[in-house]
Amino acid sequence: MPTLPDQAGGQPPASTDPLVRAADYATGCRRRWLNAAAPARDLAVKRRKAARSSLYISRMKLRSTRSKAKAAPKSHPRRKRGRPSTYAPALGLAICARLVDGESLRAICADAEMPARLTVFRWLAAHPDFCNQYARARELQADALAEEVLAIGDDARGDLVIDADGKARTNWENVQRSRLRCDNRKWFCAKVAPKKYGDRVTAELSGRRPPDRDEGSAAPMLPEEVGAAVRALIAKAETDLGLPAGRGV
């Protein structure tokens, strides 16, 4: 049965049941707590919305800046990193100049500013001018290595060492090493410039030169002449052997 409001205060009369009174008290506390936490909850929601809006605006600005940067022409293009791969006459001359000084192609291409060996070989196949310069530089490199052979042979440092007894003895290891260095350079010079540094082998022929077929050679014989010559040889053999004439025919 519904509770009627009080005539004096307009509120329903308080229940005398302890459980009902405890439930009403808990409900009132929860309502008061929700009313007190509502402003803080609304403030947190507003802050989250503001943060999302700010992030969206920042992303849109960044996208607009990137699109403008792509559309604008590049006044200073970014330099590509790494070894050069495009042929340049100045770079080819620098490589040839270092070859003439006696450096090897492997040592030249080891520098970061120089192209790789495979790139140099491609340039040699694609550019005839650079190929001619490279061949000439290799020939001049042989001259530089030949001078190094003389310098190594004249350098006697380390050939003599003093042993524990205070006597000078020959350091054969150093001598053999110097000989190996000279032999390597001589072999390279002979392969790169064979006309100048290669071993020439000359053969001399002695005796009379055989006549050519056209000079002093007899004319071809006719069949009748060949038969007559054969019969004459047979007759001469029969005479030498003491046989009757006509037995060998």
C-alpha positions as CSV (number, residue, x, y, z in Angstrom):
1,M,0.0,0.0,0.0
2,P,1.5,3.4,-1.0
3,T,2.8,5.6,1.7
4,L,0.8,8.8,2.1
5,P,2.7,12.1,2.5
6,D,2.8,13.8,5.8
7,Q,0.2,16.6,6.2
8,A,2.8,18.8,7.9
9,G,5.9,18.5,5.8
10,G,4.6,16.8,2.6
11,Q,7.2,14.0,3.0
12,P,6.3,10.3,3.5
13,P,6.7,9.2,7.1
14,A,10.0,7.6,8.0
15,S,9.9,3.9,8.0
16,T,10.6,2.1,11.3
17,D,12.3,-0.8,9.5
18,P,16.1,-0.6,10.0
19,L,16.8,-2.2,6.6
20,V,14.6,0.2,4.7
21,R,16.2,3.1,6.5
22,A,19.7,1.8,5.7
23,A,18.8,1.4,2.0
24,D,17.4,5.0,1.9
25,Y,20.5,6.3,3.5
26,A,22.8,4.5,0.9
27,T,20.7,5.8,-1.9
28,G,20.9,9.3,-0.7
29,C,24.7,9.0,-0.3
30,R,25.1,7.7,-3.8
31,R,22.9,10.5,-5.2
32,R,24.9,13.2,-3.3
33,W,28.2,11.6,-4.6
34,L,27.0,11.6,-8.2
35,N,25.9,15.2,-7.9
36,A,29.3,16.2,-6.5
37,A,31.3,14.3,-9.2
38,A,29.3,15.5,-12.1
39,P,31.3,18.8,-12.6
40,A,34.7,16.9,-12.5
41,R,33.4,14.3,-14.9
42,D,32.1,17.0,-17.3
43,L,35.5,18.8,-17.1
44,A,37.4,15.6,-18.0
45,V,35.2,15.0,-21.0
46,K,35.7,18.6,-22.2
47,R,39.5,18.2,-21.8
48,R,39.5,15.0,-23.8
49,K,37.5,16.7,-26.6
50,A,39.8,19.7,-26.6
51,A,42.9,17.4,-26.8
52,R,41.4,15.5,-29.7
53,S,40.5,18.7,-31.5
54,S,44.1,20.1,-31.0
55,L,45.6,16.8,-32.3
56,Y,43.4,16.9,-35.4
57,I,44.3,20.5,-36.2
58,S,48.0,19.7,-35.8
59,R,47.7,16.8,-38.2
60,M,45.9,18.9,-40.8
61,K,48.5,21.6,-40.6
62,L,51.3,19.1,-41.0
63,R,49.6,17.6,-44.0
64,S,49.2,21.0,-45.6
65,T,52.8,21.9,-45.0
66,R,54.0,18.6,-46.6
67,S,51.8,19.2,-49.6
68,K,53.1,22.7,-50.1
69,A,56.7,21.5,-49.7
70,K,56.2,18.8,-52.4
71,A,54.6,21.4,-54.8
72,A,57.3,24.0,-54.3
73,P,60.4,23.7,-56.6
74,K,63.6,22.6,-55.0
75,S,66.2,25.4,-55.3
76,H,68.9,23.3,-53.7
77,P,68.5,19.6,-54.5
78,R,69.8,17.3,-51.9
79,R,73.1,15.7,-52.8
80,K,73.0,12.0,-53.1
81,R,75.3,10.1,-50.8
82,G,77.6,7.3,-51.8
83,R,80.1,6.6,-54.5
84,P,79.8,8.4,-57.8
85,S,78.3,6.3,-60.6
86,T,77.9,8.9,-63.4
87,Y,80.9,9.4,-65.6
88,A,82.7,12.7,-65.4
89,P,85.7,13.6,-67.5
90,A,87.4,15.3,-64.5
91,L,87.0,12.2,-62.4
92,G,88.4,10.0,-65.2
93,L,91.5,12.3,-65.4
94,A,91.9,12.1,-61.6
95,I,91.9,8.3,-61.8
96,C,94.5,8.3,-64.7
97,A,96.7,10.8,-62.9
98,R,96.9,8.6,-59.8
99,L,97.6,5.6,-62.0
100,V,100.6,7.4,-63.5
101,D,101.9,8.1,-60.0
102,G,102.1,4.3,-59.5
103,E,99.0,3.6,-57.5
104,S,96.9,0.6,-58.3
105,L,93.3,0.8,-59.3
106,R,92.3,-1.2,-56.2
107,A,93.9,1.5,-53.9
108,I,92.3,4.3,-55.9
109,C,88.8,2.8,-55.7
110,A,89.2,2.3,-51.9
111,D,88.7,6.0,-51.4
112,A,85.2,7.1,-50.5
113,E,85.3,9.9,-53.1
114,M,86.2,7.5,-56.0
115,P,83.8,5.1,-57.8
116,A,83.9,1.3,-57.4
117,R,86.1,-0.8,-59.6
118,L,83.0,-2.3,-61.4
119,T,81.9,1.3,-62.2
120,V,85.3,2.1,-63.7
121,F,85.2,-1.0,-65.8
122,R,81.7,0.1,-67.1
123,W,83.1,3.5,-67.9
124,L,85.9,1.9,-69.9
125,A,83.4,-0.1,-72.0
126,A,81.1,2.9,-72.5
127,H,83.5,5.8,-73.1
128,P,86.2,5.3,-75.7
129,D,88.0,8.6,-74.7
130,F,88.4,7.4,-71.1
131,C,89.5,4.0,-72.4
132,N,92.3,5.6,-74.4
133,Q,93.4,7.7,-71.4
134,Y,93.3,4.7,-69.2
135,A,95.5,2.6,-71.6
136,R,98.0,5.5,-71.9
137,A,98.0,5.9,-68.1
138,R,98.8,2.2,-67.7
139,E,101.8,2.5,-70.0
140,L,103.1,5.5,-68.0
141,Q,102.5,3.6,-64.8
142,A,105.0,1.0,-66.0
143,D,107.6,3.7,-66.2
144,A,106.9,4.8,-62.6
145,L,107.1,1.1,-61.4
146,A,110.4,0.7,-63.3
147,E,111.8,3.6,-61.3
148,E,110.5,2.0,-58.1
149,V,112.4,-1.2,-59.0
150,L,115.7,0.9,-59.2
151,A,114.8,2.6,-55.9
152,I,114.1,-0.7,-54.1
153,G,117.4,-2.2,-55.5
154,D,119.4,0.7,-54.3
155,D,117.8,0.8,-50.8
156,A,120.1,-1.3,-48.6
157,R,118.4,-0.4,-45.3
158,G,117.8,-3.5,-43.2
159,D,120.1,-5.8,-45.3
160,L,122.6,-6.0,-42.5
161,V,121.8,-6.7,-38.9
162,I,124.0,-6.9,-35.8
163,D,123.8,-10.2,-34.0
164,A,124.3,-10.9,-30.3
165,D,128.1,-11.2,-30.8
166,G,128.3,-7.8,-32.3
167,K,129.0,-9.1,-35.8
168,A,127.2,-7.9,-38.9
169,R,125.3,-10.5,-40.9
170,T,123.1,-10.4,-43.9
171,N,119.3,-10.3,-43.3
172,W,118.3,-12.6,-46.0
173,E,114.6,-12.2,-45.2
174,N,114.8,-8.5,-46.1
175,V,116.8,-9.2,-49.2
176,Q,114.3,-11.8,-50.4
177,R,111.5,-9.5,-49.7
178,S,113.1,-6.7,-51.7
179,R,113.7,-9.2,-54.6
180,L,110.0,-10.3,-54.5
181,R,108.9,-6.6,-54.7
182,C,111.2,-6.0,-57.7
183,D,110.0,-9.2,-59.5
184,N,106.3,-8.3,-59.0
185,R,106.9,-4.8,-60.5
186,K,108.9,-6.2,-63.4
187,W,106.2,-8.8,-64.1
188,F,103.5,-6.1,-64.1
189,C,105.6,-3.8,-66.4
190,A,106.1,-6.7,-68.8
191,K,102.3,-7.3,-69.0
192,V,101.2,-3.7,-69.2
193,A,103.9,-2.4,-71.6
194,P,105.3,-5.5,-73.3
195,K,106.9,-3.6,-76.2
196,K,109.1,-1.7,-73.7
197,Y,109.6,-4.0,-70.8
198,G,108.7,-7.4,-72.2
199,D,111.2,-10.2,-72.8
200,R,111.9,-10.3,-76.5
201,V,112.8,-13.6,-78.1
202,T,114.6,-13.4,-81.5
203,A,115.3,-16.4,-83.7
204,E,117.9,-16.3,-86.5
205,L,117.7,-18.6,-89.4
206,S,120.9,-19.8,-91.1
207,G,121.4,-21.4,-94.5
208,R,120.2,-20.7,-98.0
209,R,116.7,-19.5,-98.4
210,P,114.6,-22.1,-100.3
211,P,113.5,-20.9,-103.7
212,D,110.0,-19.9,-104.1
213,R,107.6,-21.9,-106.2
214,D,107.6,-19.3,-108.9
215,E,111.4,-18.8,-108.9
216,G,113.5,-21.6,-110.3
217,S,110.8,-24.3,-110.1
218,A,110.4,-26.6,-113.1
219,A,107.3,-26.6,-115.2
220,P,104.9,-29.5,-114.7
221,M,105.6,-32.6,-116.8
222,L,103.2,-34.2,-119.2
223,P,102.1,-37.8,-118.8
224,E,104.2,-39.0,-121.7
225,E,107.2,-37.3,-120.2
226,V,106.6,-39.0,-116.9
227,G,106.4,-42.4,-118.5
228,A,109.6,-41.9,-120.5
229,A,111.4,-40.8,-117.3
230,V,110.1,-43.9,-115.5
231,R,111.3,-46.2,-118.3
232,A,114.7,-44.6,-118.3
233,L,115.1,-45.1,-114.5
234,I,114.1,-48.8,-114.9
235,A,116.6,-49.3,-117.7
236,K,119.4,-47.8,-115.6
237,A,118.5,-50.0,-112.7
238,E,118.6,-53.1,-114.9
239,T,122.0,-52.1,-116.2
240,D,123.3,-51.6,-112.7
241,L,122.0,-54.9,-111.5
242,G,123.2,-56.9,-114.6
243,L,119.7,-58.0,-115.6
244,P,118.7,-58.5,-119.2
245,A,117.0,-55.5,-120.8
246,G,113.2,-55.5,-120.6
247,R,113.0,-57.7,-117.4
248,G,112.0,-54.8,-115.1
249,V,109.2,-53.5,-117.4
